[in-house]
Amino acid sequence: MQEVDYIIVGLGLAGIAFCEQLKEANKSFMVYDQGGDGASRIAAGLYNPVILKRYTLPWKAVEQLDLAIPYFKNLEERLKASFIYKMPVRKVFFSVEDQNNWFTASDKPELERFISPVLIPDTNAYIKAPYSYGEVQGTGRIDIKELQRLYQEYLVTENAFAKAAFDHSEIEIIKNGVLYKDIKAKKIVFAEGYGMKDNPYFKELPLVGNKGEYLIIKAPELRLTAAIKTSFFIVPLGNDLYKVGATFNWVDKDTIPSNEAREELVDKLSGLISCDYEIIDQEVGMRPTVGDRRALLGVHPEYSQLVLFNGLGTRGIMMSPMLARYLFDYLENDIALPKEIDIKRFPKKFKTQ
């Protein structure tokens, strides 16, 4: 029987971030992940501290960003790879009123670090941006798929990874720990994303799930060096490839590419770019979203050995390092979780046995 401090279920952004907390504290762990179409694997990978629809900052955005950038740089150095790409995010203006709203936002003390008051003129013949762009500072892209691939390889070398589906029925609760097949652990951390809906211990929590779809296009004439934002994003991937998206579907709960999403994105593209392009792929993922836009962290009210790390929604890149630190401090140092993210805010959503 192998003994570890933690079992981690899921190797998305949340799972990787918690692994890093454990590694820093010299805690042993085993990760289970079967691969597939998780939200982390298909996300555009942008980190952007500003909600451009309303010109506001997300919850604890500055703390998130100031932890996330050093965290990913440290991962690059240790994995001897490059997956961080500094990249401006430019919002397209369609009227003078759009410009004025931008200037108003740039004067807000909490936004002046991120919103440049200098308009960027439109010099791309294939982009329709008659009123220029506004640029968000301190933004970029993480190649999440590459990060996950490299981190999985690293865990394999450490004998800390099993590519397998996790069978919740195999969990045996014991005093001060859990047994799972041939592994004994103090705790299990579930970082399963939307897969939480199949977790018998946490499935009653209000994880809504939001189906997102992207197109990968090849457009040699477009030649973008910045991510472009209107009602959707165009994100340069290199080699004339771009990720276009995303759609938001709160009804369908599958990961099957839909014609409706494809047509929606093609229609939006036609309103912004005028060059020829080829659709290379269509990607689908289910975002683990909560109705109150807050994450789900904490322990089961009856089985403290069972831990949840979920609900990161669309901002997993920025949030995951901060939330992993909060969760680790809660579990190991008895420091209370912020009430906004603690699953105790849903006391009636658990079925104890």
C-alpha positions in Angstrom: 0.0 0.0 0.0 1.4 3.4 -1.1 1.0 6.2 1.4 0.8 9.9 0.4 -0.4 13.1 2.0 -2.9 13.9 -0.8 -4.7 12.5 -3.7 -5.6 15.1 -6.3 -8.3 14.4 -8.9 -7.9 16.5 -12.0 -4.9 18.1 -13.7 -6.4 21.3 -15.0 -5.2 24.7 -13.8 -6.6 24.1 -10.3 -5.0 20.7 -9.9 -1.6 22.0 -11.1 -1.7 24.9 -8.8 -2.5 22.8 -5.8 0.3 20.3 -6.7 2.7 23.3 -6.6 1.6 24.3 -3.1 2.1 20.7 -2.0 5.5 20.5 -3.6 6.6 23.7 -2.0 5.6 22.3 1.4 7.3 18.9 0.7 4.0 17.1 0.8 3.6 13.9 -1.1 0.7 13.3 -3.6 -0.7 11.3 -6.4 -2.7 12.8 -9.3 -5.4 11.1 -11.2 -6.5 12.5 -14.6 -8.0 10.8 -17.6 -7.4 13.6 -20.1 -10.3 14.7 -22.3 -12.0 18.0 -23.1 -11.7 19.9 -19.8 -12.2 23.6 -19.8 -8.5 24.2 -19.0 -7.4 22.3 -22.1 -9.4 24.3 -24.6 -9.3 27.8 -23.0 -7.9 30.6 -25.0 -5.3 31.1 -22.2 -5.6 34.9 -21.9 -4.8 36.6 -18.6 -6.5 39.9 -18.5 -7.2 41.7 -15.2 -10.1 43.9 -16.5 -13.7 42.9 -17.2 -14.0 44.9 -20.4 -17.7 44.7 -20.7 -18.2 46.8 -17.5 -14.7 48.2 -16.9 -14.4 46.7 -13.5 -11.9 44.4 -11.8 -12.8 40.9 -10.7 -12.7 39.9 -7.1 -9.1 40.3 -5.7 -7.8 40.9 -9.3 -4.6 42.6 -8.3 -3.7 39.9 -5.8 -4.5 37.3 -8.4 -2.3 38.8 -11.1 0.6 39.6 -8.7 0.7 35.9 -7.7 0.0 34.4 -11.1 2.8 35.9 -13.2 5.7 34.8 -10.9 4.0 31.4 -10.4 3.9 30.7 -14.2 7.5 32.1 -14.7 8.7 29.7 -12.0 7.0 26.8 -13.7 8.6 27.8 -17.0 12.1 27.8 -15.4 11.5 24.4 -13.6 10.0 22.7 -16.6 12.6 24.3 -18.9 10.0 25.4 -21.4 8.2 28.5 -22.7 4.5 28.8 -22.4 4.0 32.5 -21.3 3.6 35.0 -24.1 3.2 38.7 -23.3 0.5 40.0 -25.5 -1.6 43.2 -25.5 -5.3 43.0 -25.4 -6.9 45.6 -27.5 -10.6 46.5 -27.4 -12.2 47.7 -30.6 -14.2 50.9 -30.4 -17.2 51.5 -32.6 -18.1 55.0 -31.6 -16.9 58.1 -29.9 -19.0 57.1 -26.9 -17.0 53.9 -26.7 -13.8 56.0 -26.6 -15.2 58.3 -23.9 -16.2 55.3 -21.7 -12.7 54.0 -22.0 -11.2 57.4 -21.0 -13.5 57.5 -18.0 -12.4 54.0 -16.9 -8.7 54.9 -17.3 -9.2 57.7 -14.7 -10.4 55.3 -12.0 -7.6 54.7 -9.5 -8.1 51.0 -9.4 -7.9 50.7 -13.2 -5.1 53.2 -14.1 -2.4 50.5 -13.7 -4.1 48.4 -16.4 -6.0 50.8 -18.8 -3.8 52.9 -21.1 -5.3 56.3 -21.8 -3.5 56.4 -25.2 -5.6 55.2 -28.1 -4.0 52.7 -30.6 -4.7 53.7 -34.2 -6.0 51.0 -36.6 -3.3 50.2 -39.1 -4.5 46.7 -40.1 -6.3 46.8 -43.5 -8.2 43.6 -42.6 -9.7 44.7 -39.3 -12.7 47.0 -39.0 -11.8 49.4 -36.2 -12.8 52.9 -37.3 -12.5 54.4 -33.9 -9.1 52.9 -32.9 -8.4 50.5 -30.0 -8.0 50.8 -26.2 -5.1 48.7 -24.8 -5.1 46.8 -21.6 -1.6 46.6 -20.0 -0.1 43.6 -18.1 -1.9 41.0 -20.3 -0.7 37.9 -22.1 -1.4 34.3 -23.0 -0.5 31.0 -21.3 -0.3 28.0 -23.6 -2.3 25.9 -21.2 -2.3 22.7 -23.3 1.5 22.8 -23.4 1.7 23.5 -19.7 -0.5 20.5 -18.9 1.5 18.2 -21.2 4.8 19.2 -19.6 3.5 19.1 -16.1 2.0 15.6 -16.7 5.4 14.5 -18.0 7.0 15.9 -14.9 4.6 14.1 -12.6 5.2 10.8 -14.4 9.0 11.1 -13.7 8.1 11.7 -10.1 5.8 8.6 -10.0 3.0 10.9 -9.0 0.6 10.6 -11.9 -2.0 8.0 -13.0 -3.7 8.5 -16.4 -7.0 7.0 -15.4 -10.6 7.9 -14.6 -11.3 8.3 -10.9 -13.9 5.9 -9.5 -15.6 7.6 -6.5 -17.2 4.3 -5.5 -13.7 3.0 -4.6 -13.2 5.6 -1.8 -13.1 4.2 1.7 -13.3 6.7 4.5 -11.0 5.7 7.4 -10.0 7.4 10.6 -7.8 10.5 9.7 -7.7 9.5 6.1 -9.0 7.7 3.0 -8.2 4.6 1.1 -8.4 4.5 -2.7 -7.5 1.2 -4.3 -3.9 0.7 -3.3 -3.2 4.2 -2.0 -3.7 5.6 1.5 -3.9 9.4 1.8 -4.8 12.0 4.4 -7.1 13.8 2.1 -8.5 13.8 -1.5 -8.7 17.1 -3.3 -11.3 17.1 -6.1 -10.3 19.5 -8.9 -12.5 17.9 -11.5 -14.1 20.9 -13.1 -17.5 20.1 -14.5 -16.9 16.5 -13.7 -17.9 17.4 -10.2 -21.5 16.7 -11.3 -20.6 13.0 -11.1 -19.0 13.3 -7.7 -21.5 11.8 -5.1 -20.0 13.9 -2.3 -20.2 17.3 -3.9 -22.6 17.0 -6.8 -25.5 18.9 -5.1 -23.4 22.1 -5.1 -24.7 24.7 -7.6 -22.1 24.2 -10.3 -24.0 25.3 -13.4 -21.6 24.4 -16.3 -21.2 26.7 -19.3 -20.5 25.1 -22.7 -17.9 27.2 -24.6 -16.8 26.7 -28.2 -13.9 28.1 -30.1 -12.8 28.1 -33.7 -9.1 27.7 -34.7 -8.6 29.6 -38.0 -5.6 30.1 -40.3 -5.4 33.6 -41.7 -2.0 34.4 -43.2 -3.0 38.0 -44.1 -4.3 38.9 -40.7 -0.9 39.3 -39.0 -2.1 40.2 -35.5 0.4 40.6 -32.6 -2.3 41.5 -30.1 -5.5 39.8 -28.9 -8.5 41.7 -30.3 -11.6 42.1 -28.2 -15.1 43.0 -29.2 -18.1 40.8 -28.2 -15.6 38.0 -28.7 -11.8 37.5 -28.8 -9.3 36.8 -31.6 -6.2 35.4 -30.0 -2.9 34.9 -32.0 -1.4 31.5 -31.5 1.5 31.8 -33.9 2.1 30.4 -37.4 -0.9 32.4 -38.8 -3.2 30.5 -36.4 -5.8 32.3 -34.3 -8.3 31.1 -31.6 -11.7 32.8 -32.0 -14.4 32.7 -29.3 -15.9 32.0 -27.2 -19.6 31.1 -27.2 -21.6 30.7 -24.0 -24.2 28.0 -23.8 -25.9 27.5 -20.4 -28.3 24.8 -21.7 -26.3 22.1 -23.5 -24.2 20.0 -21.2 -22.2 18.0 -23.8 -18.8 18.5 -25.4 -20.0 18.0 -29.0 -19.1 20.8 -31.5 -22.3 22.5 -32.6 -23.2 24.1 -36.0 -24.9 26.9 -34.1 -21.7 27.9 -32.3 -19.7 27.7 -35.5 -22.2 29.9 -37.4 -22.3 32.4 -34.5 -18.5 32.8 -34.5 -18.3 32.9 -38.3 -20.9 35.6 -38.3 -19.1 37.6 -35.7 -15.8 37.2 -37.6 -17.4 38.5 -40.8 -18.3 41.7 -39.0 -14.7 42.4 -37.9 -12.2 41.0 -40.4 -12.2 41.1 -44.2 -9.3 38.7 -45.1 -9.7 35.1 -46.2 -9.3 32.4 -43.6 -9.6 28.7 -43.2 -11.3 27.0 -40.2 -8.8 24.4 -38.9 -10.7 23.1 -35.9 -13.6 23.6 -33.5 -12.9 23.1 -29.8 -15.4 22.5 -27.0 -15.2 22.6 -23.2 -17.5 22.9 -20.2 -16.6 25.7 -17.9 -17.1 25.0 -14.2 -19.2 28.1 -13.5 -21.1 29.0 -10.3 -24.2 31.3 -10.3 -22.6 33.8 -7.9 -19.4 33.9 -9.9 -17.3 32.7 -7.0 -15.2 29.5 -6.7 -16.1 26.4 -4.6 -13.4 25.6 -2.0 -13.7 23.7 1.2 -14.2 20.4 2.9 -17.2 18.1 3.1 -19.2 18.8 6.2 -19.3 15.2 7.3 -16.0 13.9 5.8 -13.2 16.4 6.3 -10.9 14.1 4.4 -12.7 15.1 1.2 -11.8 18.5 -0.2 -13.2 20.6 -3.1 -11.3 22.9 -5.4 -13.6 24.0 -8.2 -15.7 26.7 -9.8 -13.0 28.8 -11.4 -15.1 29.6 -14.4 -13.4 31.7 -17.1 -10.6 33.1 -15.0 -8.7 30.0 -13.9 -5.3 31.3 -15.1 -5.4 34.3 -12.8 -7.3 32.7 -9.9 -5.7 29.3 -9.6 -2.4 30.2 -7.8 -4.2 32.4 -5.3 -7.0 30.0 -4.6 -4.5 27.1 -4.2 -2.7 29.1 -1.6 -5.9 29.9 0.2 -6.9 26.2 0.2 -3.5 24.9 1.4 -3.4 27.4 4.2 -6.9 26.4 5.2 -6.1 22.7 5.2 -2.6 22.8 6.7 -2.5 26.0 8.8 -6.2 26.3 9.8 -6.5 29.7 8.2 -10.1 30.4 7.3 -11.1 30.6 3.7 -12.6 33.9 2.5 -16.3 33.5 3.0 -17.0 34.4 -0.7 -15.4 31.1 -1.9 -16.1 28.8 1.0 -18.6 26.1 0.2 -20.1 26.7 3.6 -22.1 29.4 1.9 -24.3 26.6 0.6 -25.2 24.7 3.8 -28.3 23.0 2.4 -26.5 21.6 -0.6 -25.0 18.5 1.0 -26.5 15.1 1.5 -24.7 13.6 4.5 -24.9 9.9 5.2 
